[in-house]
Amino acid sequence: MKGYDPIKLAEKLRPKMIDPENKKVLLAILAGTGQEKDLSKERFFENIFRSKIYTKPEDREFDYFRGEPAAVAALELGVSPEECNAAFLGQINGCNLNCWYCYVDRIANSANHKYGKFFSAEEYLNQFLAERRKFQSSANPDLKLNILRISGGEVFIVPEIIFWMVEAIEKARLENDLYVWVDSNLATGNSYWNHLSAEQRARIEHFRNLGVCVCYKGFDRETFYENTGAAPEFFDEQFRMHRRLVEEGLDVYSYLYPVTSSAKNLRGRLSLFMDRLREEVSEFAPLRMATPPIKVYGPTEKRLTPARKKALENQLEAMKIWKEELQKRYTREQLHMKPHDLPSR
Ligand code: SF4
């Protein structure tokens, strides 16, 4: 297993994804991509922004996202969780991983300016506010927008957007009016610390309505390599970055898509991963993690192979094992708590 270095790739992509002088980042234009076809049931704004409905009616009994970010956003904003089931999001155009199951087309995820447009945090926020105004009094809670999500691509290649967004929201005095949800793939090493000053990071830390959602790209070195094509040793890097974000004082949640083409010793491998999370990140990190299934979208379908189809089948067994292993490690009371009720560290 060889693979590329995602941290070096992030630094290579970065100059094409940021305009520091004008405080802008490159967002993906989704019009004309395979992903656009998948958005027919979702709201799609200006060919760039879209809304993501977290729990769709067909998924309600499963609660794949363990109620977040809706529950934490609702708590902070004083509204019902149903009114936080939809997020408004833009996708940073450029990613330093190449996951086969990614729902974004590579052309809109490789800092390709043909499928990108530079946006400032103010412009991003204004677009959110304009769309929010249209349906905020609707009887359908899925049309209400209380969460502004910064997604990708990989946000932490250009972490300045997080600071600029906090700055823009505070300038507009909207800090108690919306919740910010930021995604990361945990494969950018020290980028957050290298590109933001201590003062900027402190402003982010003190911004109350902000959660970071990190996504593990495998549960061992083999699955990390199989999913991303990156060098397997960067699997270990994910725990380090996760821990560092938690130590930074951020409210960090996580995901794992438990796909694997090999079901061999699945319980042992998942148990080891869960215990590493407890030891290297925090005692409650597994309870602050969601394990939703990968769904096959247009761009994913084009990349399917027999091994990947097998990986999709195996994820259901892995999700079952994950729940069983949680039950061995935590009390009934802890298992019933919402992720945001458990300490980050
Ligand atoms: S890290 Fe996320 S955006 Fe990047 S390729 Fe993987 S799934 Fe896609």
Residues whose N, C-alpha, C, O or C-beta is under 5 A from the ligand:
A	BS01	SF4	C95 L97 N98 C99 C102 G152 G153 N185
